[in-house]
Amino acid sequence: MKEKSYLEIAPIGIGPPRLDPYRRMLARFYEPLFLLRALGQTRGEHTPRPMNFDAPMERRRRFLQNLAYVCDFKKGGDSCTAIGLENCQTRYLFWVASNREIEKIVYFLNITLSVLRTANSQPASDLATTESAFIQLCADFATSRINLEHKNFQREAINCIPRLTKKPSKAAQELVNWLQIAVNHSHNIELCNFAYKNRNSVYIDQLAALALQEESKLDPAGRRSCFALVRHHILRLAHHIRAPKELVDDSLYLGHLLQTYDVCSVDPFPSVPAPVRDSHTNLRGILNRMYKTAGEEKKIVEDGLLYLNRTSFSVIFEHFVEQYEQPYPQVHAEVQVLEHFYQRRLSFAEDDRFVACSKPTCLCCELYFKHHPARMVLPSSHRKVWTRWSPPVVKTFTKNDMTAREQKQIMSKITQELRDQIIDQVLRRSQASRWHPDSRTCITELRSVSNFNFHEEQNICENAYSESVADPLNSSEPESEVGLDQELDSDDGGVSIYI
């Protein structure tokens, strides 16, 4: 008999109890995870990237972050790359993990480090040539990624141009001309160079201001403005120039990392079994596990969920059930690196418990890092729910097994945070946050943008909105945080990158 495609309110009959303690713990984790996803994927704005005022540490983190980025050669989660740096007595070890594609990534990371080691020993007069060749090398490796980012930019720019042509101001017409120049770049590397040269231009500020104006009139949980997305994509393209340039620059100060090193791949961690619906998977059963005792709030939350299900555009309870039909869950790359170091008791370089990754963390990875006993540097997160997430499987889940006890503690804390988010949203009868790209583009900071009036002639003030922040490594050049991906190209896992 075909399984029902909606969440039952109350249990129908009495089914077998959940006797296996491991599957019971996992079922109690996936229930609120799936329900939270059904209530809305985006759970807030991006969290900040980890900052440290120790300049050498910041440089090393940026170096590792950019290494992970240039190894992530295609959109989607498969090539998401995470790197942890181990300090051995005789050499440094670059431990690298990926959701998939690990062999290709390890191969390219070896080439990249070899080029950077050569750059470290070159005279200054030869660096420009090396940098140019290295940028091309990275662009060639990421061709499929750049192609999609190029198409995303063109699509959103074409959407923006008709809206701007309706505005009579000179500023609007100049922005149209600028977008048309960008759209007409047929070669990827030329567009990336154009984006990099214009990353701090007044046109980027104008796009931010227009996005703020438009999104203030849209549904708070709706789609992003095309102005926000075109800005997002062109800054993403700029990072294909910026990241290799920063790697070459940082290599001049990090020669000790490049003298004697090895690149090693982390053995993939198997995931837990896929969650399965059973007779206990019903609304009241889930709420009974969220609330240990009966009370007024539990009834309010039940009524609130029923109300949100009736009034939502996509039926929440049907969406909840759909999550059980997804493919097998996966241990994300950054969690693999964390557990590899923790379980083998490896030493991070300079005891900086930092995992670099090419993408921001999903909500579950953020919470896993937060509650893990390793006391890791908390990564930046895009705060979005990815339900194909898995902790590493525990083979022997018994009371006397240390790994089992630790994972139970971690997962219990994560589960409670997911439950708290559900309760908070339901009690407020609110929608989830507006969708945003997985990686940072400072679109989350648009609330502070001053309005541009494109209906009047005026001089545009360049600092009416600026995403520039002081670079602790290079105070002569401002930096702008950027991101990647959009709705059809959102990625799983990772730590934020910046430009």
C-alpha positions as CSV (number, residue, x, y, z in Angstrom):
1,M,0.0,0.0,0.0
2,K,1.3,3.4,-0.9
3,E,2.5,5.5,2.0
4,K,0.4,8.6,2.8
5,S,1.9,11.8,1.4
6,Y,1.1,14.0,4.3
7,L,1.9,14.1,8.0
8,E,-0.8,12.6,10.2
9,I,-2.0,14.6,13.1
10,A,-2.5,11.8,15.6
11,P,-1.2,8.2,15.6
12,I,-3.4,5.7,13.9
13,G,-3.1,2.5,15.8
14,I,-0.1,1.4,17.9
15,G,3.0,0.4,16.0
16,P,6.2,-1.3,17.2
17,P,8.3,0.9,19.6
18,R,11.7,2.3,18.5
19,L,13.9,-0.1,20.4
20,D,17.2,0.5,18.7
21,P,18.8,3.4,20.7
22,Y,20.8,4.7,17.7
23,R,17.9,4.8,15.3
24,R,15.7,6.3,18.0
25,M,18.2,9.2,18.5
26,L,18.5,9.8,14.8
27,A,14.8,9.7,14.3
28,R,14.4,12.3,17.0
29,F,17.0,14.5,15.2
30,Y,15.6,14.2,11.7
31,E,12.0,14.9,12.7
32,P,12.6,18.5,13.8
33,L,15.2,19.0,11.0
34,F,12.6,18.0,8.4
35,L,9.9,20.1,10.1
36,L,12.1,23.1,10.2
37,R,12.9,22.7,6.5
38,A,9.2,22.5,5.8
39,L,8.7,25.8,7.6
40,G,11.3,27.5,5.5
41,Q,14.9,26.7,4.4
42,T,16.5,30.0,5.3
43,R,16.8,30.5,9.1
44,G,18.4,33.9,9.2
45,E,21.1,36.1,7.7
46,H,24.7,34.9,7.3
47,T,26.8,34.7,10.4
48,P,30.1,36.6,10.3
49,R,33.3,34.8,9.3
50,P,35.6,34.1,12.2
51,M,37.9,37.0,12.9
52,N,41.1,37.2,14.8
53,F,43.3,40.3,15.3
54,D,46.5,38.2,15.1
55,A,47.6,39.2,11.6
56,P,49.8,36.1,10.9
57,M,46.8,33.9,11.9
58,E,44.4,35.8,9.7
59,R,46.8,35.5,6.8
60,R,47.1,31.8,7.2
61,R,43.4,31.4,7.5
62,R,42.8,33.4,4.3
63,F,45.5,31.3,2.6
64,L,43.7,28.1,3.5
65,Q,40.3,29.5,2.7
66,N,41.4,30.6,-0.8
67,L,43.1,27.2,-1.4
68,A,39.8,25.5,-0.6
69,Y,38.0,27.9,-2.9
70,V,40.2,27.4,-6.0
71,C,39.8,23.6,-5.5
72,D,36.0,23.8,-5.6
73,F,35.7,23.6,-9.4
74,K,32.0,23.3,-10.1
75,K,28.8,24.5,-8.7
76,G,26.7,22.3,-6.5
77,G,27.9,20.5,-3.4
78,D,29.9,17.7,-5.0
79,S,33.3,19.5,-5.2
80,C,32.9,21.4,-1.9
81,T,36.4,21.4,-0.4
82,A,37.5,21.6,3.2
83,I,41.1,21.8,4.4
84,G,42.8,21.4,7.8
85,L,46.4,22.2,8.3
86,E,48.4,19.8,10.6
87,N,51.7,20.7,12.1
88,C,53.9,17.6,12.2
89,Q,57.5,17.7,13.6
90,T,59.0,17.4,10.1
91,R,56.5,18.9,7.8
92,Y,53.0,20.4,7.3
93,L,50.2,18.3,6.2
94,F,47.3,19.7,4.2
95,W,44.4,17.4,5.0
96,V,41.7,17.8,2.4
97,A,38.1,16.4,2.2
98,S,35.4,16.8,-0.3
99,N,31.8,15.7,-0.6
100,R,32.9,13.9,-3.8
101,E,35.5,14.5,-6.5
102,I,38.4,14.1,-4.0
103,E,41.0,12.7,-6.4
104,K,40.7,15.6,-8.8
105,I,40.8,18.1,-6.0
106,V,43.9,16.5,-4.3
107,Y,45.7,16.5,-7.7
108,F,44.9,20.2,-8.3
109,L,45.9,21.2,-4.7
110,N,49.3,19.6,-5.3
111,I,49.8,21.7,-8.5
112,T,48.6,24.8,-6.7
113,L,51.0,24.5,-3.8
114,S,53.8,23.7,-6.2
115,V,53.2,27.0,-8.1
116,L,52.9,29.0,-4.9
117,R,56.2,27.5,-3.6
118,T,57.9,28.6,-6.8
119,A,56.4,32.1,-6.5
120,N,57.7,32.2,-2.9
121,S,61.3,31.9,-4.2
122,Q,61.0,34.1,-7.3
123,P,62.4,37.6,-7.7
124,A,59.7,40.3,-7.4
125,S,60.2,41.1,-11.1
126,D,58.8,37.7,-12.1
127,L,55.8,37.7,-9.8
128,A,53.4,39.5,-12.2
129,T,53.9,36.8,-14.8
130,T,53.5,34.0,-12.3
131,E,50.4,35.6,-10.9
132,S,48.8,36.0,-14.4
133,A,49.6,32.3,-15.3
134,F,48.2,31.1,-11.9
135,I,45.0,33.0,-12.4
136,Q,44.5,31.4,-15.8
137,L,45.4,27.9,-14.3
138,C,42.7,28.3,-11.6
139,A,40.1,29.7,-14.1
140,D,40.8,26.7,-16.4
141,F,40.2,24.3,-13.6
142,A,37.0,26.0,-12.6
143,T,35.7,26.4,-16.2
144,S,32.3,24.7,-15.5
145,R,31.8,26.7,-12.4
146,I,32.6,30.0,-14.1
147,N,30.3,29.1,-17.1
148,L,27.3,28.7,-14.8
149,E,28.2,31.9,-12.8
150,H,28.5,33.7,-16.1
151,K,25.0,32.5,-17.2
152,N,23.5,33.4,-13.8
153,F,24.9,37.0,-14.1
154,Q,23.7,37.4,-17.6
155,R,20.2,36.2,-16.8
156,E,19.8,38.7,-13.9
157,A,21.5,41.6,-15.7
158,I,19.0,41.1,-18.6
159,N,16.2,41.2,-16.0
160,C,17.6,44.5,-14.6
161,I,18.1,46.5,-17.8
162,P,14.3,46.9,-18.7
163,R,13.6,48.2,-15.2
164,L,16.4,50.7,-15.4
165,T,15.4,52.0,-18.8
166,K,12.1,53.1,-17.3
167,K,14.0,55.5,-15.0
168,P,14.7,58.9,-16.6
169,S,17.9,59.8,-14.7
170,K,21.4,59.9,-16.0
171,A,22.6,57.6,-13.2
172,A,20.2,54.9,-14.3
173,Q,21.3,55.1,-17.9
174,E,24.9,54.9,-16.9
175,L,24.2,51.8,-14.9
176,V,22.4,50.3,-18.0
177,N,25.5,51.0,-20.1
178,W,27.7,49.4,-17.5
179,L,25.6,46.3,-17.4
180,Q,25.5,46.0,-21.1
181,I,29.3,46.2,-21.3
182,A,29.5,43.4,-18.7
183,V,26.9,41.3,-20.5
184,N,28.7,41.6,-23.8
185,H,31.9,40.0,-22.4
186,S,31.9,36.6,-24.2
187,H,35.1,35.2,-22.6
188,N,34.9,34.1,-19.0
189,I,38.3,35.4,-18.0
190,E,37.6,38.8,-19.5
191,L,34.3,39.1,-17.5
192,C,36.1,38.0,-14.3
193,N,38.7,40.7,-14.9
194,F,36.0,43.3,-15.6
195,A,34.2,42.2,-12.4
196,Y,37.4,42.4,-10.3
197,K,38.3,45.9,-11.6
198,N,34.7,47.1,-10.9
199,R,34.2,45.4,-7.5
200,N,34.4,48.6,-5.6
201,S,32.8,50.8,-8.2
202,V,29.8,53.1,-7.7
203,Y,27.7,50.7,-9.9
204,I,28.0,48.0,-7.2
205,D,26.7,50.5,-4.7
206,Q,23.8,51.5,-7.0
207,L,22.8,47.9,-7.4
208,A,22.8,47.5,-3.6
209,A,20.6,50.6,-3.2
210,L,18.1,49.5,-5.9
211,A,17.9,46.1,-4.3
212,L,17.0,47.7,-0.9
213,Q,14.3,49.8,-2.5
214,E,12.8,46.9,-4.3
215,E,13.0,44.3,-1.5
216,S,11.3,46.7,0.9
217,K,8.2,46.4,-1.2
218,L,8.3,42.6,-1.6
219,D,7.1,39.7,0.5
220,P,9.7,39.4,3.3
221,A,9.9,35.6,2.6
222,G,10.0,36.1,-1.2
223,R,12.6,36.0,-3.8
224,R,15.6,38.3,-3.9
225,S,15.6,41.4,-6.2
226,C,17.3,40.9,-9.5
227,F,19.5,43.9,-8.6
228,A,20.7,42.1,-5.5
229,L,21.4,38.9,-7.5
230,V,23.2,40.6,-10.4
231,R,25.4,42.3,-7.8
232,H,25.9,39.0,-6.1
233,H,26.9,37.2,-9.3
234,I,29.4,39.8,-10.6
235,L,31.1,39.9,-7.3
236,R,31.3,36.2,-7.3
237,L,33.0,36.3,-10.7
238,A,35.5,38.8,-9.3
239,H,36.6,36.3,-6.8
240,H,38.1,34.1,-9.5
241,I,40.7,36.8,-9.9
242,R,40.9,37.9,-6.3
243,A,41.5,34.5,-4.7
244,P,44.5,33.5,-6.9
245,K,46.0,37.0,-6.4
246,E,45.7,36.7,-2.6
247,L,47.2,33.2,-2.7
248,V,50.3,34.5,-4.5
249,D,50.6,37.5,-2.2
250,D,50.1,35.4,1.0
251,S,52.6,32.8,-0.2
252,L,55.4,35.4,0.1
253,Y,54.7,35.5,3.8
254,L,54.0,31.8,4.4
255,G,57.1,30.2,2.9
256,H,57.5,28.1,6.0
257,L,54.3,26.2,5.1
258,L,55.5,25.6,1.6
259,Q,59.1,24.3,2.2
260,T,58.2,20.8,3.4
261,Y,54.6,19.6,3.1
262,D,52.4,16.8,1.9
263,V,48.8,16.8,0.7
264,C,46.7,14.0,2.1
265,S,43.0,13.1,1.6
266,V,40.7,12.4,4.5
267,D,39.2,9.0,4.2
268,P,35.4,9.6,3.7
269,F,33.3,9.1,6.8
270,P,30.2,6.9,6.2
271,S,26.9,8.4,6.8
272,V,24.1,7.2,9.1
273,P,21.2,5.2,7.6
274,A,18.6,7.2,5.8
275,P,15.7,8.1,8.1
276,V,12.5,6.1,7.7
277,R,8.9,7.1,8.6
278,D,7.1,4.8,11.0
279,S,3.9,4.8,13.1
280,H,5.4,7.3,15.5
281,T,6.0,9.9,12.8
282,N,2.9,12.0,13.4
283,L,2.4,15.6,14.6
284,R,1.4,14.8,18.2
285,G,4.2,12.2,18.5
286,I,6.8,14.7,17.4
287,L,5.4,17.3,19.8
288,N,5.4,14.8,22.7
289,R,9.1,14.2,22.0
290,M,9.7,18.0,21.9
291,Y,7.9,18.6,25.2
292,K,8.6,16.1,28.0
293,T,5.5,17.1,29.8
294,A,2.1,18.3,28.8
295,G,1.4,22.0,29.0
296,E,-0.4,25.0,27.5
297,E,2.5,25.8,25.2
298,K,2.5,22.4,23.5
299,K,-1.2,22.9,22.6
300,I,-0.4,26.4,21.3
301,V,2.4,25.1,19.1
302,E,0.2,22.3,17.8
303,D,-2.5,24.8,16.9
304,G,0.1,27.1,15.4
305,L,1.5,24.4,13.2
306,L,-2.0,23.5,12.0
307,Y,-2.6,27.2,11.2
308,L,0.6,27.7,9.3
309,N,-0.1,24.5,7.4
310,R,-3.5,25.8,6.3
311,T,-2.2,29.2,5.4
312,S,1.1,28.4,3.8
313,F,1.6,28.6,0.0
314,S,3.3,25.2,0.0
315,V,1.6,22.8,2.4
316,I,4.0,22.3,5.3
317,F,3.0,18.8,6.3
318,E,3.3,17.5,2.7
319,H,6.7,19.1,2.4
320,F,7.7,17.5,5.7
321,V,6.9,14.0,4.4
322,E,8.8,14.7,1.1
323,Q,12.0,14.9,3.0
324,Y,11.9,11.2,3.8
325,E,12.0,10.5,0.0
326,Q,15.4,12.1,-0.5
327,P,18.6,10.2,-1.4
328,Y,21.0,8.9,1.3
329,P,22.3,11.6,3.7
330,Q,26.0,12.7,3.5
331,V,28.7,13.8,5.9
332,H,29.8,17.2,4.8
333,A,33.4,18.0,4.0
334,E,34.1,20.3,6.9
335,V,32.7,17.8,9.4
336,Q,35.0,15.1,7.9
337,V,38.0,17.3,8.5
338,L,36.9,18.1,12.0
339,E,36.4,14.5,12.9
340,H,39.6,13.4,11.2
341,F,41.6,15.7,13.4
342,Y,39.7,14.9,16.5
343,Q,39.6,11.2,16.3
344,R,43.2,10.9,15.4
345,R,44.3,13.5,17.9
346,L,46.1,15.5,15.3
347,S,47.6,19.0,16.0
348,F,46.4,22.0,14.1
349,A,49.1,24.4,12.9
350,E,49.8,27.0,15.7
351,D,46.9,25.2,17.6
352,D,44.4,27.2,15.5
353,R,41.5,24.8,15.3
354,F,40.3,26.2,12.1
355,V,38.8,24.3,9.1
356,A,38.8,26.2,5.9
357,C,36.1,25.4,3.4
358,S,35.0,26.7,0.0
359,K,31.4,27.3,1.1
360,P,29.7,28.5,4.2
361,T,28.4,25.9,6.6
362,C,24.8,24.8,6.5
363,L,22.8,25.1,9.8
364,C,23.6,21.6,10.9
365,C,27.3,21.9,10.3
366,E,27.3,25.2,12.2
367,L,25.6,23.5,15.2
368,Y,27.9,20.5,15.0
369,F,31.0,22.7,15.2
370,K,29.3,24.7,18.0
371,H,28.6,21.7,20.2
372,H,31.6,19.5,19.4
373,P,34.0,18.9,22.3
374,A,37.0,19.7,20.0
375,R,36.3,23.4,20.7
376,M,36.7,24.4,17.0
377,V,36.7,27.9,15.6
378,L,33.1,28.5,14.8
379,P,32.7,28.8,11.0
380,S,30.6,31.3,9.1
381,S,27.2,29.9,8.2
382,H,24.5,30.7,5.6
383,R,22.0,29.5,8.2
384,K,20.1,27.3,5.7
385,V,18.6,23.9,6.3
386,W,20.0,21.1,4.2
387,T,18.2,17.9,5.1
388,R,20.6,15.5,3.4
389,W,23.0,16.1,6.2
390,S,24.5,13.3,8.3
391,P,26.8,13.0,11.3
392,P,29.5,10.4,10.9
393,V,28.0,6.9,11.6
394,V,28.9,5.3,15.0
395,K,29.5,1.6,14.5
396,T,29.1,0.6,18.1
397,F,26.4,2.7,19.8
398,T,26.6,1.5,23.4
399,K,26.7,3.2,26.8
400,N,30.4,2.2,27.2
401,D,31.6,3.5,23.9
402,M,33.1,7.0,24.2
403,T,32.4,7.9,20.5
404,A,28.8,7.0,21.0
405,R,28.4,9.0,24.2
406,E,30.0,12.1,22.6
407,Q,27.8,11.9,19.5
408,K,24.7,11.5,21.6
409,Q,25.6,14.6,23.5
410,I,26.3,16.6,20.3
411,M,23.2,15.4,18.5
412,S,21.0,16.0,21.6
413,K,22.1,19.6,21.7
414,I,21.6,20.1,18.0
415,T,18.1,18.5,18.2
416,Q,17.1,20.9,21.0
417,E,18.3,23.9,19.0
418,L,16.2,22.8,16.0
419,R,13.2,22.3,18.2
420,D,13.6,25.7,19.8
421,Q,13.7,27.3,16.3
422,I,10.5,25.6,15.4
423,I,8.8,26.7,18.6
424,D,10.0,30.3,18.2
425,Q,8.7,30.5,14.7
426,V,5.3,28.9,15.5
427,L,4.7,31.1,18.6
428,R,5.4,34.2,16.5
429,R,3.3,32.8,13.6
430,S,6.0,34.1,11.3
431,Q,7.5,33.1,8.0
432,A,11.1,32.0,7.5
433,S,13.7,34.6,6.4
434,R,14.0,35.7,2.8
435,W,16.1,33.4,0.7
436,H,19.7,34.5,0.1
437,P,22.6,32.9,-1.7
438,D,24.6,30.3,0.3
439,S,27.8,32.3,0.3
440,R,28.2,35.9,1.5
441,T,27.8,38.9,-0.8
442,C,26.9,41.4,1.9
443,I,23.3,41.3,0.5
444,T,22.4,40.6,4.1
445,E,23.7,44.1,5.0
446,L,21.4,45.9,2.6
447,R,19.3,47.2,5.4
448,S,21.8,49.9,6.0
449,V,21.9,51.2,2.4
450,S,21.0,54.8,1.7
451,N,18.4,55.2,-1.1
452,F,19.4,56.4,-4.5
453,N,16.8,58.5,-6.4
454,F,17.0,57.3,-9.9
455,H,14.1,59.6,-10.9
456,E,16.2,62.7,-10.5
457,E,19.5,64.0,-11.9
458,Q,22.2,63.8,-9.2
459,N,25.8,62.9,-8.5
460,I,26.0,59.5,-6.9
461,C,27.9,59.4,-3.7
462,E,30.2,56.4,-3.8
463,N,30.0,55.8,0.0
464,A,26.2,56.0,0.2
465,Y,26.6,52.3,0.4
466,S,29.9,50.5,0.7
467,E,30.6,46.9,1.5
468,S,34.3,47.7,1.9
469,V,36.0,46.7,5.1
470,A,39.5,47.2,6.3
471,D,41.8,44.3,5.3
472,P,44.0,43.6,8.3
473,L,46.5,42.1,5.9
474,N,46.6,45.0,3.4
475,S,45.3,48.3,4.6
476,S,46.0,50.0,1.3
477,E,43.2,48.2,-0.5
478,P,39.6,47.8,0.8
479,E,38.0,44.4,0.7
480,S,34.4,43.4,0.0
481,E,32.9,40.2,1.1
482,V,31.2,38.3,-1.7
483,G,29.5,35.1,-2.3
484,L,28.3,32.7,-4.9
485,D,25.3,30.6,-6.0
486,Q,21.7,31.3,-6.3
487,E,18.4,29.5,-6.1
488,L,19.0,26.7,-8.6
489,D,22.7,26.4,-7.7
490,S,22.7,26.4,-3.9
491,D,25.4,24.3,-2.3
492,D,25.8,22.1,0.7
493,G,28.3,22.8,3.5
494,G,31.3,24.9,3.9
495,V,32.7,28.0,5.5
496,S,32.4,31.5,4.1
497,I,34.8,33.1,1.6
498,Y,35.5,36.7,1.3
499,I,36.8,39.1,-1.4
